[in-house]
Amino acid sequence: MRKMALIMVCISLLLTGCWDYKEVDRLASVMAIGLDRIPGSKIILLTVQIASSEEKGGSKQKGGQGGGGKAYTVMNSEGKSLSEAILNLGTQSTRRILLSHCKLIVLGKDLAETGIGEILDDLKRDREFRRSNWIITTDMTAKEILEKEIALEQVPAVGLDLILQNFETVGRVLPMNCNDFFAQLNGDSQVSFTPLAQLEDIDKQVTGQLEKAVGRPLDSERKPKTLTLGKTAVFKNLRMVGVLNEEDTRAHRWLVDSPKGSSITFVYAPQAQTNGDKGEILLDIKDGKATITPQISENGITMNIVMTVKAALHETGTTGVNVLDPKVVALLQLQAAETMKLQIEHTISTAQNDLKSDCVGFAENLHNYYPVEWKQIKNNWDNIFPTIDYQISCEVEILSAGMISNSTLRSEPEE
């Protein structure tokens, strides 16, 4: 009987519930955080986007609206550091702030330009922040970005997360998580980058073009600005030093990651010379690879860049392009390769002359090929990088032109 009683006591101890459990409806799950610096001070403004509970949100509808309100709540707090701002956030919340579900971090412009060293230290040390969290920068305040709704998604943070997930395989912008961002800032060149979030009045631009075409104001509903991710913010020594535009962002991804999933747009010269049409051609890149090989000689350092791409014809944009003619296809391949070469040259020139930051990965490749020589020049790399010479070779192979041999002919005007 004593043995049986001892066994029952042990079993009862094993069957006890979690001593520190928390009910889900008593937690505030943070989906995204935004970090801004108050101008003229060292105060950090923390903005958090919190997913609302079902009982508050009610039945969710389009745009995050439901019978009881939005599907998310935005809260703000201030502090001399990120940790203090998080603690101060708890003074206004009836629920425990839970950061482990955070999907992304948004850096405001003022904070990014003045320095993010202290912020990164907090992010690395706080065990609730995951290294897999996305990190993006904005040319405005992070507060404005997190207060902006995203079409088709109830919680904007979820929408941004899905956009960045899509960018991993398709798109011109290279997404960046915290782990890679930290690693690059600690790398050879101490340069890193993130996607740049902007609010653009796309509806106004489109409506203005249509109104100009029809010659009258359109009777249409004005829509709010749209959150877009199309450019790249470049960081050097823990500060944002500049921005790559859309075209440079695409070529930047070709160099540091892969051209796969991107596209090439260029003008088909013969067609443009024949009838004055632009004759724009669009190729979808199905596969590709960029190889950067450094070479050290008496004349200095030269980077040999070889870009090989396999693409499919997506759109000719004009009539008269005979995609069944091998000579035409060969010309398209040459023009596409030249277009890629010119864009890569422009991106490298921007990095060397405007940003003066090695965001194209020259230092890493030089370190891999010449580790001994790299140790001798790494402390002077900021002065050496703008003087680096490079040679670019691009090769484009069109794998498929589709089932259509010729575009539909435009109708001739009646006399």
Protein Blocks (a to p, Z undefined) as FASTA:
>chain_A
ZZmmmmmmmmmmmmpccfkbccfklcccdfbdcddddehiabdcddddddddfklnopad
ehhiafkbcfbdcdddddfbfklmmmmmmmmccbdcdfklpfbdcddfklmmnopklmmm
mmmmmmkbcfkbccdddfbdfklmmmpccehiablklmmmmmmmmmmmgcjbdcddfklm
mmmmmmmnopacddddddddfklmmmmmmmmmnopacdddddddddddfbdcddeehiaf
bdcdfklmmmmmmmmmcfehiacddddfklmmmnopaoiacdddfbdcddddddddfkbc
cdddddddddddfbgoighiafkbmklmmmmmmmmmmmmmmmmmmmmmmmmmmnopafko
mmmmmmmmmmmlmmmmmmmmmmmmmmpccddddddddfbgbjbfbdcddddddZZ
